[in-house]
């Protein structure tokens, strides 16, 4: 097994020359707090498999310091309670810093393009790797470690920091993006949906009938997190009747080339391989912690203000509603071949894929709107936006960013922001 040499209590920096990258640094650590024989997940292992790209990205954004500080302080925790508190603090700090950097409020953090979502992604992975291999002096159960891992994930993804003003006359908008994915094929992956969430979080937008406040979070590309309820935990509290109930919600992910697609329907089926190399091909399961509709829908139609978004004159990519679905029509349903067509689902059919396919993007739309229906929030607009896929990865694999790459991502992210603003403007209080 390969092991990350990243854990530190006592750290020394050694400058080395990496071909194609110039000068960077690698941590050489000696610590009794971490057990590097503990297996990492396939996703966490990419910190080493993708070397030197992950470390270079963190170094260039000056995010390495946050992972190092976390590793050092975790070793000083004297109880599970102390560990949870410091994990919460470090997770929230990582998310808040990523937001500040993305929105141009932390120009002191390196010289990497502020639209880059990858420093947050890789720094979080280094922190979860540390927590997985952490061996404190006190006993810790598997359940307690899992709860600490969940705390780190939720805080560093912006889920625990969602807060809306409670006054009347304001609109509350909740959106989510995604981590990079399919990194086993390309370690330099960026995800413009996650980058857009970093631009949107905390923004106040003046609309024709009052201010709109936007909150954002980012989801992992992992089946197990979805099955444990991360989507419902993110949207559910703000779909219940309260002073913080949202007026519009939108899941966002990376889609096809050079088009912004508002997905007409989400389907109750999932397939594909996640970032931990786990595969699914089955009906999307329910969660026990949140109410579900009495009859689980095969398809859920978008209720986003599609016309307003299409007509908002954003660019550079065309904006369209995508009504394609794949479904089973035969009496045997899922034992028979499925068919795909462009006009939405057939009555009484069984879902094989929504407009956005059957991967986690479709599932984020289905789950968020399923809990919306389960909570009786029928009038709250909800749906999914697939944004243009990132292009212009450099042919030289030792180069992870170029001006052409940056410009393409900025154009896509800026248009995504404008489409969210158009949706917010269309919502009536």
C-alpha positions as CSV (number, residue, x, y, z in Angstrom):
1,X,0.0,0.0,0.0
2,X,1.0,3.6,-0.7
3,X,0.8,6.0,2.2
4,X,0.6,9.7,2.5
5,X,3.6,11.3,4.2
6,X,1.6,14.3,5.3
7,X,0.9,13.8,9.1
8,X,2.7,16.2,11.3
9,X,3.3,17.2,14.9
10,X,7.0,18.1,14.2
11,X,7.3,19.4,10.7
12,X,10.2,20.5,8.5
13,X,10.0,21.9,5.1
14,X,12.3,20.8,2.3
15,X,12.3,22.6,-1.0
16,X,12.5,20.3,-4.0
17,X,12.4,20.8,-7.7
18,X,9.5,19.1,-9.5
19,X,9.8,19.0,-13.3
20,X,7.3,21.3,-14.9
21,X,6.3,23.0,-11.7
22,X,9.4,24.8,-10.4
23,X,9.9,25.0,-6.7
24,X,7.4,23.5,-4.3
25,X,7.6,21.9,-0.9
26,X,7.0,18.5,0.6
27,X,6.3,17.8,4.3
28,X,8.5,15.2,6.0
29,X,6.9,14.3,9.3
30,X,7.6,12.2,12.3
31,X,4.6,11.7,14.5
32,X,3.2,9.1,16.9
33,X,-0.3,10.6,16.5
34,X,-1.0,9.1,13.0
35,X,-0.9,5.5,11.8
36,X,-0.1,5.5,8.2
37,X,-0.9,1.8,8.0
38,X,-4.6,2.7,8.2
39,X,-6.0,2.5,4.7
40,X,-7.3,5.6,3.1
41,X,-10.2,5.7,0.8
42,X,-9.6,5.6,-3.0
43,X,-10.4,9.3,-3.1
44,X,-8.0,10.2,-0.3
45,X,-5.3,8.1,-1.9
46,X,-5.3,10.4,-4.9
47,X,-3.4,12.9,-2.8
48,X,-0.4,10.7,-3.5
49,X,-1.6,9.1,-6.7
50,X,-2.0,12.5,-8.3
51,X,1.3,13.9,-7.0
52,X,2.6,16.6,-7.4
53,X,-0.6,18.2,-8.7
54,X,-2.7,18.3,-5.4
55,X,0.1,19.6,-3.3
56,X,1.1,22.2,-5.9
57,X,-2.5,23.5,-6.1
58,X,-2.7,23.8,-2.3
59,X,0.7,25.5,-2.2
60,X,-0.1,28.0,-4.9
61,X,-3.3,29.0,-3.1
62,X,-1.5,28.9,0.3
63,X,-4.0,26.4,1.6
64,X,-1.4,23.9,2.8
65,X,-1.2,25.8,6.0
66,X,-4.8,25.0,7.0
67,X,-4.3,21.3,6.6
68,X,-1.0,21.4,8.5
69,X,-2.5,23.4,11.4
70,X,-5.4,20.9,11.5
71,X,-3.0,18.0,11.7
72,X,-0.9,19.6,14.4
73,X,-3.9,20.6,16.6
74,X,-5.7,17.3,16.2
75,X,-2.8,15.6,17.9
76,X,-3.3,17.8,20.9
77,X,-6.9,16.9,21.4
78,X,-7.5,15.1,24.8
79,X,-11.0,13.9,24.3
80,X,-13.6,13.2,21.6
81,X,-15.4,16.4,22.7
82,X,-12.3,18.5,22.2
83,X,-11.7,16.9,18.9
84,X,-15.2,17.7,17.7
85,X,-14.8,21.3,18.7
86,X,-11.5,21.8,16.9
87,X,-12.7,19.9,13.8
88,X,-15.8,22.2,13.7
89,X,-13.6,25.3,13.9
90,X,-11.1,24.1,11.3
91,X,-13.8,22.9,8.9
92,X,-15.7,26.2,9.1
93,X,-12.5,28.2,8.8
94,X,-11.6,26.2,5.6
95,X,-15.0,26.9,4.0
96,X,-15.0,30.6,5.1
97,X,-11.5,31.1,3.7
98,X,-12.4,29.4,0.4
99,X,-15.4,31.8,0.1
100,X,-13.3,34.8,0.9
101,X,-10.6,33.8,-1.6
102,X,-13.1,33.1,-4.3
103,X,-14.8,36.4,-3.8
104,X,-11.6,38.4,-3.9
105,X,-11.5,39.2,-0.1
106,X,-8.3,37.4,0.6
107,X,-5.7,38.5,-2.1
108,X,-3.0,37.6,0.4
109,X,-3.6,33.9,-0.3
110,X,-1.2,33.1,-3.1
111,X,-1.5,34.0,-6.7
112,X,-3.8,31.1,-8.0
113,X,-6.9,32.2,-9.9
114,X,-9.6,33.0,-7.4
115,X,-12.2,31.0,-9.4
116,X,-10.3,27.8,-8.7
117,X,-12.3,25.4,-6.6
118,X,-9.5,22.8,-6.2
119,X,-7.6,24.2,-3.2
120,X,-10.7,23.6,-1.0
121,X,-11.2,20.1,-2.4
122,X,-7.6,18.9,-1.9
123,X,-7.2,20.6,1.5
124,X,-10.3,18.9,2.7
125,X,-9.1,15.5,1.5
126,X,-5.8,16.0,3.3
127,X,-7.8,16.8,6.5
128,X,-10.1,13.8,6.2
129,X,-7.0,11.6,5.5
130,X,-5.5,12.9,8.8
131,X,-8.7,12.2,10.7
132,X,-8.9,8.7,9.3
133,X,-5.3,7.8,10.4
134,X,-5.5,9.7,13.7
135,X,-4.6,7.5,16.7
136,X,-5.1,9.6,19.9
137,X,-4.0,8.5,23.4
138,X,-7.6,8.0,24.4
139,X,-10.0,5.4,23.0
140,X,-12.3,6.3,20.2
141,X,-14.9,4.1,18.7
142,X,-15.7,3.7,15.0
143,X,-19.0,5.4,15.5
144,X,-17.3,8.4,17.2
145,X,-14.8,8.7,14.4
146,X,-17.6,8.6,11.8
147,X,-19.4,11.4,13.6
148,X,-16.2,13.4,13.7
149,X,-15.7,12.8,9.9
150,X,-19.3,13.9,9.3
151,X,-18.6,17.1,11.3
152,X,-15.5,17.8,9.2
153,X,-17.4,17.2,6.0
154,X,-20.5,19.3,6.9
155,X,-18.5,22.2,8.2
156,X,-16.0,22.4,5.4
157,X,-18.8,22.2,2.8
158,X,-20.8,25.1,4.1
159,X,-23.7,23.0,5.3
160,X,-23.5,24.0,8.9
161,X,-23.0,27.7,8.1
162,X,-26.2,28.2,6.1
163,X,-28.0,31.2,7.7
164,X,-30.7,33.4,6.3
165,X,-32.2,36.7,7.5
166,X,-35.5,36.1,9.2
167,X,-37.3,39.3,8.3
168,X,-40.2,39.8,6.0
169,X,-39.7,41.2,2.5
170,X,-36.5,39.3,1.7
171,X,-36.0,36.3,-0.6
172,X,-33.9,33.4,0.6
173,X,-32.1,31.3,-2.1
174,X,-30.3,28.1,-1.4
175,X,-28.0,26.5,-4.0
176,X,-25.4,23.7,-4.1
177,X,-22.5,22.7,-6.3
178,X,-20.3,19.7,-6.5
179,X,-16.7,18.6,-5.9
180,X,-14.4,17.7,-8.8
181,X,-15.0,14.1,-10.0
182,X,-13.5,11.3,-12.2
183,X,-10.1,12.2,-10.9
184,X,-8.8,8.7,-11.5
185,X,-8.9,9.8,-15.2
186,X,-7.6,13.3,-14.7
187,X,-6.1,14.6,-11.4
188,X,-6.4,18.2,-12.5
189,X,-10.2,18.2,-12.6
190,X,-12.0,21.3,-11.6
191,X,-15.8,21.6,-11.3
192,X,-17.4,24.9,-12.3
193,X,-20.5,24.2,-10.3
194,X,-18.5,24.0,-7.1
195,X,-16.6,27.2,-8.2
196,X,-19.9,28.9,-8.7
197,X,-21.1,28.0,-5.2
198,X,-18.0,29.6,-3.8
199,X,-18.9,32.8,-5.7
200,X,-22.5,32.7,-4.6
201,X,-22.4,32.0,-0.9
202,X,-23.3,35.0,1.2
203,X,-24.2,37.2,-1.7
204,X,-27.0,39.8,-1.5
205,X,-28.8,40.5,-4.7
206,X,-31.3,43.4,-5.3
207,X,-34.3,42.2,-7.3
208,X,-37.3,44.0,-8.6
209,X,-39.3,43.4,-5.5
210,X,-36.7,43.3,-2.8
211,X,-33.3,41.9,-1.7
212,X,-32.4,38.2,-2.2
213,X,-29.9,36.5,0.1
214,X,-28.0,33.5,-1.3
215,X,-26.5,30.7,0.6
216,X,-24.5,27.9,-0.9
217,X,-22.9,24.5,-0.1
218,X,-20.9,21.9,-2.0
219,X,-21.7,18.2,-2.2
220,X,-19.3,15.3,-2.5
221,X,-19.4,12.9,-5.5
222,X,-19.9,9.9,-3.3
223,X,-22.9,7.5,-3.2
224,X,-22.6,6.7,0.5
225,X,-22.9,10.4,1.6
226,X,-26.1,10.8,-0.4
227,X,-27.5,7.5,1.0
228,X,-26.7,8.8,4.5
229,X,-28.8,11.9,3.8
230,X,-26.4,14.8,3.1
231,X,-28.8,16.3,0.5
232,X,-31.8,16.1,2.8
233,X,-29.8,17.5,5.7
234,X,-28.7,20.5,3.6
235,X,-32.1,21.4,2.2
236,X,-34.6,20.0,4.7
237,X,-34.2,22.5,7.5
238,X,-34.9,25.4,5.1
239,X,-37.9,23.8,3.5
240,X,-39.8,23.4,6.8
241,X,-42.1,26.2,7.8
242,X,-39.9,28.7,9.6
243,X,-38.6,32.2,9.5
244,X,-35.7,30.9,7.4
245,X,-37.8,29.0,4.9
246,X,-36.3,29.4,1.4
247,X,-38.1,30.9,-1.5
248,X,-36.1,29.0,-4.2
249,X,-33.6,26.1,-4.2
250,X,-31.4,24.9,-6.9
251,X,-28.9,22.1,-7.3
252,X,-26.1,22.8,-9.8
253,X,-23.6,20.4,-11.4
254,X,-21.3,20.1,-14.4
255,X,-23.0,18.9,-17.5
256,X,-22.4,18.8,-21.2
257,X,-20.2,20.9,-23.5
258,X,-21.0,24.6,-23.9
259,X,-24.6,24.6,-22.8
260,X,-26.5,25.5,-19.7
261,X,-29.3,23.0,-19.3
262,X,-32.2,23.4,-16.9
263,X,-33.2,19.8,-16.3
264,X,-36.9,19.2,-16.8
265,X,-37.2,16.0,-14.8
266,X,-35.3,14.1,-12.2
267,X,-35.6,10.3,-12.2
268,X,-35.7,7.8,-9.3
269,X,-32.8,5.7,-10.5
270,X,-29.0,6.0,-10.0
271,X,-26.0,4.5,-11.8
272,X,-22.3,5.1,-12.1
273,X,-19.1,5.1,-10.2
274,X,-18.4,7.7,-7.5
275,X,-15.1,9.2,-6.3
276,X,-14.6,6.3,-3.9
277,X,-15.0,3.9,-6.8
278,X,-18.2,2.5,-5.5
279,X,-20.8,1.7,-8.1
280,X,-24.6,1.9,-8.1
281,X,-27.4,0.7,-10.4
282,X,-30.7,0.7,-8.5
283,X,-33.7,2.7,-7.3
284,X,-32.6,5.8,-5.3
285,X,-33.2,4.8,-1.6
286,X,-35.0,6.9,0.9
287,X,-33.7,8.3,4.2
288,X,-35.3,7.7,7.6
289,X,-34.6,11.2,9.1
290,X,-36.7,13.2,6.8
291,X,-40.3,12.8,5.6
292,X,-40.9,11.3,2.2
293,X,-43.9,11.7,-0.1
294,X,-46.5,9.1,0.6
295,X,-46.1,7.7,-2.9
296,X,-42.6,8.0,-4.1
297,X,-42.5,9.7,-7.5
298,X,-40.7,8.1,-10.4
299,X,-40.0,11.5,-11.9
300,X,-40.1,15.0,-10.3
301,X,-40.6,17.9,-12.6
302,X,-38.6,21.2,-12.2
303,X,-40.5,24.1,-10.7
304,X,-37.7,26.6,-11.4
305,X,-38.6,29.8,-13.3
306,X,-37.3,28.3,-16.5
307,X,-38.6,31.0,-18.9
308,X,-37.1,33.8,-16.9
309,X,-33.7,32.0,-16.8
310,X,-33.8,31.2,-20.5
311,X,-34.7,34.8,-21.4
312,X,-32.3,36.5,-19.0
313,X,-29.8,37.2,-21.8
314,X,-26.8,35.5,-20.1
315,X,-23.8,34.2,-21.9
316,X,-21.7,32.9,-23.4
317,X,-23.5,29.5,-23.5
318,X,-27.1,28.9,-24.7
319,X,-29.6,28.2,-21.9
320,X,-32.3,25.6,-22.5
321,X,-34.7,23.3,-20.8
322,X,-33.9,19.7,-21.3
323,X,-36.9,17.3,-21.1
324,X,-35.2,14.1,-22.1
325,X,-35.9,11.1,-19.9
326,X,-35.2,7.4,-20.0
327,X,-37.9,5.0,-18.8
328,X,-39.2,1.5,-18.7
329,X,-42.6,1.1,-20.3
330,X,-43.2,-2.6,-20.4
331,X,-45.3,-4.4,-17.8
332,X,-42.2,-6.1,-16.5
333,X,-40.6,-2.7,-16.2
334,X,-37.0,-3.0,-15.0
335,X,-36.6,-6.5,-16.4
336,X,-37.2,-5.1,-19.9
337,X,-35.2,-2.7,-22.1
338,X,-35.7,1.0,-21.4
339,X,-36.3,3.8,-23.9
340,X,-35.3,7.4,-24.0
341,X,-37.3,10.3,-25.5
342,X,-37.3,14.1,-25.4
343,X,-40.8,14.9,-24.2
344,X,-40.8,14.1,-20.6
345,X,-42.0,10.9,-18.9
346,X,-44.8,8.7,-20.1
347,X,-47.7,8.2,-17.6
348,X,-47.1,5.2,-15.3
349,X,-43.6,4.6,-16.6
350,X,-40.6,3.7,-14.3
351,X,-37.6,6.0,-14.3
352,X,-34.2,5.0,-15.7
353,X,-32.8,8.5,-16.0
354,X,-33.8,12.1,-15.7
355,X,-32.8,14.9,-18.1
356,X,-29.4,15.0,-16.3
357,X,-28.8,11.3,-16.6
358,X,-28.7,8.9,-13.6
359,X,-25.6,10.1,-11.8
360,X,-25.3,12.1,-8.6
361,X,-26.4,15.3,-10.3
362,X,-29.8,13.8,-11.1
363,X,-29.8,12.4,-7.6
364,X,-29.2,15.8,-6.1
365,X,-32.2,17.1,-7.9
366,X,-34.4,14.1,-7.1
367,X,-33.5,14.0,-3.4
368,X,-33.8,17.8,-2.7
369,X,-37.2,17.9,-4.4
370,X,-38.4,14.6,-2.9
371,X,-37.8,16.0,0.6
372,X,-39.5,19.3,-0.5
373,X,-42.6,17.3,-1.4
374,X,-42.3,15.2,1.7
375,X,-42.3,18.4,3.8
376,X,-45.3,19.8,1.9
377,X,-43.4,22.7,0.4
378,X,-45.2,22.4,-2.9
379,X,-45.0,26.1,-3.8
380,X,-41.2,26.5,-3.4
381,X,-39.5,26.5,-6.8
382,X,-36.8,23.8,-7.1
383,X,-34.8,22.1,-9.8
384,X,-31.4,21.5,-11.3
385,X,-29.0,23.5,-13.5
386,X,-26.3,21.6,-15.5
387,X,-23.5,24.1,-16.4
388,X,-21.1,23.8,-19.3
389,X,-18.3,21.3,-18.7
390,X,-14.8,22.6,-18.1
391,X,-12.5,22.5,-21.2
392,X,-8.9,23.3,-22.1
393,X,-7.0,21.0,-19.7
394,X,-3.4,21.5,-20.8
395,X,-1.9,18.8,-23.0
396,X,1.2,18.9,-20.8
397,X,0.0,16.9,-17.7
398,X,2.6,18.7,-15.5
399,X,0.7,22.0,-16.1
400,X,-2.6,22.2,-14.2
401,X,-3.8,25.7,-15.3
402,X,-3.4,28.1,-18.2
403,X,-5.0,31.4,-19.2
404,X,-7.3,29.6,-21.7
405,X,-8.4,27.3,-18.9
406,X,-9.0,30.2,-16.5
407,X,-11.0,32.2,-19.0
408,X,-13.3,29.3,-19.9
409,X,-14.0,28.5,-16.2
410,X,-14.6,32.2,-15.4
411,X,-17.1,32.6,-18.2
412,X,-19.0,29.5,-17.1
413,X,-19.0,30.4,-13.5
414,X,-20.1,34.1,-14.1
415,X,-23.0,32.9,-16.3
416,X,-24.0,30.4,-13.6
417,X,-24.1,33.3,-11.1
418,X,-26.2,35.4,-13.5
419,X,-28.7,32.5,-14.0
420,X,-29.1,32.1,-10.2
421,X,-29.7,35.9,-10.0
422,X,-32.3,35.7,-12.8
423,X,-34.1,32.9,-10.9
424,X,-34.0,35.0,-7.7
425,X,-35.4,38.0,-9.5
426,X,-38.3,35.9,-10.9
427,X,-39.4,34.7,-7.5
428,X,-42.3,36.6,-6.0
429,X,-42.7,37.2,-2.3
